[in-house]
Amino acid sequence: MIKDGFSVFRGKRVLLLQGPIGPFFRRFARDLTLAGAQVFKVNFNGGDWLFYPSGAFHFRGRMDAWPDYFEELLDQLHVDIVMLFGDCRSIHRVAHEIAHKRGLDIGVFEEGYVRPDYITFEWFGVNGHSLIPRSPIFFLNKQPINIQPPLPVGNTFWFASLWAAMYYLAADLFRLFFPYYRHHRPLTCLELLPWLRSMWRKGYYMLKERGVFSRLKKELKGRFFLVPLQVYNDAQIHTHSDFYAVTDFIDGVMTSFANYALQHHALVIKHHPLDRGYSDYARFISRRAKELGLQGRCYYIHDQHLPTLLKCARGVIVINSTVGLSALFHGTPTKVCGNALYNIKGLTFQGKLDDFWQRIRMAKPDRHLFKSFYNYLVQRTQLNGSFYRRLPIVASDTGLRVSFVEKMGESAIKQTNERFPQRMNHP
């Protein structure tokens, strides 16, 4: 439910930068306007323009002109709050730094930490830039929080696919109007090719990996370590970790496993489903397995049921993935190799990766600590809903089900900026 939620924005002047693919920011702007806020928007390419066709500013200059343009816009509009999707995009890193220096409130949306049925909203930053406390004492001393079960969002794949196709087509068609814009991934109609490749590879690996899932659930249950990969261009790699690429992470984990894991243990590397059409690490993993003597002990899989894998795994190694939270939920020992907000003593293994393989009994997450952390995280950062599909029974244009009094209150914004004035470091 939304209880007096959007009213906290009454009288505020809100500037929206780049949002998620689709009509979410347009709908969000209507909700804010109905609550009494003045809403402004900046478009950066034809896809932004398609989903926010009127009442927006269009930035069409070079990247080096963006800081001055943004500063002038803040002065002209007397902005109180800047809102954006993802704080690691180049345009958003610059805007965040400027807005923070001016003492403006910054709201950041991101895909849900807890999936499905949630999206993320935090003041100041998300993921490695999140202001969520990292001290176990903080959570252990919290009073128990009861979390209301989320309303199910349902399947969003076809909605997301439709919005993506429309966005990339519009960005390509109107490229001449935004000649200097550079997206964080290729922004042309040729992006259809990876999606077609993804469907082909899904079928191919389904046939190739027949019997593997059964073996992991039975013969190798409790004897394999799961390594879920992330998308090749994920900010969790280039911003929130020390790895240059996914292959660096794979190589580091395989090398450590070969040197320090017990001989009867196996390593299972799982490809990210959204990266299937862009990357294939089969040859790289096969070559390194031969060089490291891991033949028969290293598996490369794709679309097996993740919750079952987490329940059967001996341990999980991640960079910074929502899978890490799922692993902790299932009580599976987890080693984080990046900068994750859940990398907290008592939840994840705090030693070196080389020690993780044999000290697994010491890495079991504390159930009480996890429950306190998880409930706090959901209460403070998660909104029930989706960027791509509205919850039909919620009376708002975005379709979000959330108490904005708790998550988006004015006092919480001010306290955040006062407590953590220099928390976010821009690369």
C-alpha positions in Angstrom: 0.0 0.0 0.0 1.0 3.7 -0.4 0.2 5.5 2.8 0.6 9.2 2.5 3.6 8.3 0.4 4.1 10.6 -2.5 3.0 13.6 -0.3 6.5 13.9 1.0 7.3 15.3 -2.5 4.7 18.1 -2.2 6.3 21.4 -3.1 9.6 19.8 -4.3 11.3 20.4 -7.6 12.4 17.0 -8.9 14.8 16.4 -11.8 14.8 13.0 -13.5 17.9 11.9 -15.4 18.1 8.6 -17.3 15.6 6.0 -16.1 15.1 2.3 -16.7 14.1 1.2 -20.2 10.4 1.7 -20.7 7.7 4.0 -19.4 8.5 3.8 -15.7 10.0 7.3 -15.3 7.1 8.8 -17.2 4.6 7.1 -14.9 6.6 8.1 -11.9 6.6 11.7 -13.0 2.8 11.7 -13.2 2.6 10.3 -9.6 5.0 13.0 -8.3 3.0 15.7 -10.2 -0.3 14.5 -8.7 1.3 14.7 -5.3 2.2 18.4 -5.8 5.8 18.2 -7.0 7.2 19.9 -10.0 9.0 17.4 -12.2 11.6 17.9 -14.9 13.4 15.4 -17.1 16.6 15.2 -19.2 16.7 13.0 -22.3 20.0 11.8 -23.7 19.0 9.7 -26.7 16.1 8.7 -28.9 15.1 5.9 -26.6 14.7 8.3 -23.7 12.8 10.6 -25.9 10.4 7.8 -27.0 9.3 7.0 -23.5 9.4 10.6 -22.3 8.2 12.5 -25.4 7.1 15.8 -24.0 8.1 18.2 -21.3 11.7 17.2 -21.2 15.1 18.8 -21.9 17.3 17.2 -24.5 21.1 17.1 -23.9 22.7 16.7 -27.3 26.2 17.9 -26.6 29.5 16.1 -26.0 30.2 14.5 -22.6 32.7 17.2 -21.6 29.9 19.8 -22.0 27.5 17.8 -19.6 28.9 19.2 -16.3 28.3 22.8 -17.2 24.9 22.0 -18.8 23.8 20.2 -15.7 25.0 23.0 -13.4 23.1 25.5 -15.4 20.0 23.3 -15.4 20.1 23.0 -11.6 20.4 26.8 -11.3 17.6 27.5 -13.8 15.1 25.0 -12.3 16.1 25.5 -8.6 16.1 21.7 -8.2 15.7 20.1 -4.8 16.0 16.4 -5.7 17.8 14.6 -8.5 16.7 11.1 -9.4 18.3 8.5 -11.7 18.6 4.9 -12.5 22.0 3.4 -11.8 24.7 5.5 -10.3 27.7 4.1 -12.3 26.8 5.4 -15.8 29.1 8.2 -16.9 26.4 10.9 -17.0 25.1 9.9 -13.6 28.5 9.8 -11.9 29.1 13.4 -13.0 25.6 14.5 -12.0 25.9 12.7 -8.6 29.2 14.5 -7.8 27.8 17.9 -8.7 24.4 17.4 -6.9 26.1 16.1 -3.8 28.5 19.0 -3.6 25.5 21.3 -3.8 23.8 19.5 -0.9 20.9 18.3 -3.1 19.0 15.1 -2.3 19.9 12.2 -4.7 17.5 9.3 -5.2 18.9 6.2 -7.0 16.8 3.4 -8.6 18.3 0.0 -9.4 17.2 -3.5 -10.1 16.0 -5.3 -7.0 18.5 -6.5 -4.4 15.8 -9.0 -3.5 14.2 -10.8 -6.5 11.6 -11.2 -7.8 8.8 -8.8 -6.9 11.1 -5.9 -5.8 13.0 -2.9 -7.2 15.6 -1.0 -5.4 15.4 2.7 -4.3 18.1 4.3 -2.1 19.0 7.8 -1.2 22.6 8.7 -2.3 23.7 5.4 -3.9 23.2 1.7 -4.5 25.3 -1.5 -4.4 28.8 -0.6 -3.3 27.8 3.0 -2.9 24.9 2.1 -0.6 24.7 3.8 2.8 23.3 0.6 4.4 25.5 0.0 7.6 28.1 -2.7 7.3 28.4 -3.4 11.1 26.9 -6.7 12.4 26.3 -5.0 15.8 24.0 -2.5 14.1 21.7 -5.3 12.9 22.0 -7.5 15.9 20.8 -4.6 18.1 17.8 -3.8 15.9 14.3 -4.5 17.1 12.6 -7.3 15.1 11.0 -5.9 11.9 8.0 -7.6 10.4 8.0 -7.5 6.6 4.7 -7.7 4.7 4.8 -10.3 2.0 5.2 -8.7 -1.5 2.5 -8.8 -4.1 3.7 -11.0 -7.0 4.7 -9.0 -10.1 4.5 -12.0 -12.4 6.5 -12.6 -15.6 8.1 -9.4 -16.8 10.3 -11.0 -19.6 8.1 -10.1 -22.5 7.4 -6.6 -21.2 11.1 -5.9 -20.7 11.8 -7.4 -24.1 9.2 -5.1 -25.8 10.5 -2.0 -24.0 14.1 -2.9 -24.9 13.3 -3.4 -28.6 11.4 -0.1 -28.8 14.2 1.7 -26.9 17.0 0.5 -29.1 15.1 1.0 -32.3 14.3 4.6 -31.3 17.8 5.3 -30.2 19.1 4.1 -33.5 16.6 5.9 -35.6 17.2 9.3 -33.9 20.9 8.9 -33.5 21.4 12.1 -35.6 19.6 14.1 -33.0 21.9 12.9 -30.3 25.2 12.5 -32.2 27.6 12.4 -29.2 25.7 10.1 -26.9 27.6 7.0 -25.8 25.6 4.2 -24.1 27.1 1.7 -21.7 26.4 -1.0 -24.3 25.9 -1.0 -28.1 22.8 1.1 -28.9 21.7 0.0 -32.3 19.2 -2.3 -33.9 22.0 -4.9 -34.2 21.3 -5.6 -30.5 18.6 -7.9 -31.8 21.4 -10.3 -32.8 22.6 -11.2 -29.3 19.0 -11.9 -28.3 18.6 -14.3 -31.2 22.0 -15.8 -30.3 20.8 -16.2 -26.8 17.8 -18.2 -27.8 19.9 -20.5 -29.9 22.5 -21.0 -27.2 19.7 -21.7 -24.6 18.6 -24.7 -26.7 22.1 -25.8 -27.4 23.2 -25.8 -23.8 20.0 -27.4 -22.7 20.9 -30.4 -24.8 24.6 -30.3 -24.0 24.1 -30.2 -20.3 21.5 -33.0 -20.0 22.1 -35.0 -16.9 24.4 -32.4 -15.2 21.7 -30.9 -13.0 20.7 -34.4 -11.8 24.3 -35.2 -10.9 24.7 -31.9 -9.0 21.6 -32.6 -7.0 22.5 -36.2 -6.1 26.1 -37.4 -6.6 27.8 -34.1 -6.1 25.4 -32.6 -3.5 27.4 -30.9 -0.7 30.6 -31.4 -2.7 30.6 -28.6 -5.2 31.3 -24.8 -5.0 29.0 -22.6 -7.1 30.4 -19.6 -9.0 27.5 -17.4 -10.5 28.9 -15.1 -13.1 27.7 -11.5 -13.9 27.0 -9.8 -17.2 30.3 -8.9 -19.0 29.8 -5.1 -18.7 28.2 -5.0 -15.2 29.2 -2.1 -13.0 29.8 -4.6 -10.2 32.9 -5.6 -12.2 34.4 -2.4 -13.5 33.3 -0.2 -10.5 32.7 -2.4 -7.5 35.6 -4.9 -7.8 39.3 -5.1 -8.7 38.7 -7.3 -11.7 39.2 -6.0 -15.2 36.8 -8.5 -16.7 34.7 -11.6 -16.0 37.5 -13.8 -17.3 39.9 -12.4 -14.7 37.4 -13.5 -12.0 37.0 -16.9 -13.5 40.7 -17.4 -13.8 41.3 -16.3 -10.2 38.7 -18.6 -8.8 39.8 -21.6 -10.9 43.5 -21.1 -9.9 42.7 -20.8 -6.2 40.4 -23.9 -6.4 43.0 -25.9 -8.1 45.7 -25.0 -5.5 43.7 -25.2 -2.3 40.4 -27.2 -2.7 40.2 -30.9 -1.7 40.4 -33.4 -4.6 36.9 -34.8 -4.2 35.3 -31.3 -4.5 34.0 -29.8 -7.8 33.7 -26.3 -9.1 30.5 -25.2 -10.9 30.6 -22.0 -12.9 27.1 -20.7 -13.9 26.7 -18.3 -16.8 24.4 -15.2 -16.3 21.2 -15.7 -18.2 21.2 -12.1 -19.5 24.7 -12.5 -20.8 24.1 -15.7 -22.8 23.9 -13.8 -26.1 27.0 -11.7 -25.5 29.6 -13.9 -23.9 30.6 -17.6 -24.0 33.4 -18.8 -21.7 33.3 -22.5 -22.7 36.7 -22.5 -24.5 38.4 -20.3 -21.9 37.2 -22.5 -19.0 38.0 -25.7 -20.8 41.5 -24.5 -21.6 42.2 -23.3 -18.0 40.8 -26.6 -16.6 43.3 -28.6 -18.7 46.2 -26.3 -17.7 45.2 -26.5 -14.0 44.5 -30.2 -13.9 40.8 -29.7 -13.2 39.4 -32.1 -15.9 36.3 -33.8 -14.5 36.1 -31.4 -11.5 35.0 -28.2 -13.3 31.6 -27.7 -14.8 30.3 -24.8 -16.9 26.4 -24.6 -16.8 23.7 -22.2 -17.8 20.0 -22.4 -17.0 19.7 -24.9 -14.1 17.3 -24.0 -11.3 19.3 -21.6 -9.1 17.6 -22.1 -5.7 18.2 -25.9 -5.9 21.8 -25.3 -6.8 22.2 -23.0 -3.8 20.7 -25.6 -1.5 23.0 -28.3 -2.8 26.2 -26.2 -3.0 28.9 -26.5 -0.4 29.7 -22.8 -0.9 29.2 -19.9 -3.2 31.7 -17.4 -4.6 30.5 -14.1 -6.1 31.8 -10.7 -7.1 28.8 -8.7 -6.0 25.6 -10.4 -7.1 22.0 -10.7 -5.8 22.8 -14.4 -5.9 25.0 -13.8 -2.9 21.9 -12.7 -0.9 20.0 -15.7 -2.1 22.9 -18.0 -1.0 22.8 -16.4 2.5 19.0 -16.8 2.6 19.5 -20.6 2.0 22.3 -20.7 4.7 25.0 -21.4 2.2 28.6 -20.2 3.1 29.5 -17.3 0.7 32.7 -15.6 -0.2 32.5 -12.1 -1.8 35.3 -11.0 -4.1 33.9 -7.5 -4.8 32.3 -4.7 -2.8 28.9 -6.0 -1.8 26.6 -4.4 0.7 26.0 -7.8 2.4 29.7 -8.5 2.8 29.4 -8.3 6.6 31.2 -10.3 9.3 28.9 -13.0 10.5 27.2 -13.3 7.1 30.0 -13.9 4.6 33.5 -15.5 4.8 35.9 -12.7 5.7 39.2 -14.5 5.0 41.1 -15.0 1.7 39.6 -17.0 -1.1 42.5 -19.5 -0.8 41.3 -20.3 2.7 37.6 -20.5 1.9 37.7 -24.0 0.3 38.8 -25.8 3.4 37.5 -23.5 6.2 33.9 -23.7 5.0 32.6 -24.8 8.4 33.6 -21.5 9.8 31.7 -19.6 7.1 28.1 -20.6 7.9 26.0 -17.4 7.9 24.5 -16.4 11.3 20.7 -16.9 10.8 19.6 -14.3 13.3 22.0 -11.7 11.9 20.8 -12.5 8.3 17.2 -12.2 9.2 17.8 -8.8 10.9 19.9 -7.6 7.9 17.5 -8.9 5.3 14.4 -7.4 6.9 16.1 -4.0 7.3 17.3 -4.1 3.7 13.8 -4.8 2.4 12.2 -2.2 4.6 14.7 0.5 3.8 15.6 -0.1 0.1 13.1 -2.3 -1.6 9.9 -1.3 -3.3 7.3 -4.0 -4.2 6.8 -3.7 -8.0 8.7 -3.7 -11.3 10.1 -1.2 -13.7 8.6 -3.1 -16.6 5.1 -4.1 -15.5 2.7 -2.4 -13.1 1.0 -4.1 -10.2 -2.6 -3.8 -11.4 -4.3 -3.5 -8.0 -2.1 -0.6 -6.7 -3.6 2.8 -7.1 -0.6 4.6 -8.6 0.6 5.1 -12.1 3.9 3.3 -11.5 2.1 0.4 -9.8 4.5 0.4 -6.9 3.4 -0.9 -3.5 5.4 0.8 -0.8 5.2 3.1 2.2 7.2 6.1 1.1 7.0 7.5 4.6 9.5 4.8 5.7 11.6 4.6 2.6 11.6 8.1 1.1 10.8 10.4 4.0 12.5 13.9 4.1 14.1 13.4 7.5 15.8 10.2 6.2 17.3 12.1 3.3 18.8 14.8 5.4 20.2 12.3 8.0 21.8 10.4 5.1 23.7 13.4 3.8 24.7 14.5 7.3 26.0 11.1 8.3 27.9 10.2 5.1 29.0 13.3 3.3 31.9 11.7 1.5 30.9 8.1 1.3 30.8 7.8 -2.5 34.1 7.8 -4.4 33.9 8.4 -8.1 36.4 6.5 -10.2 
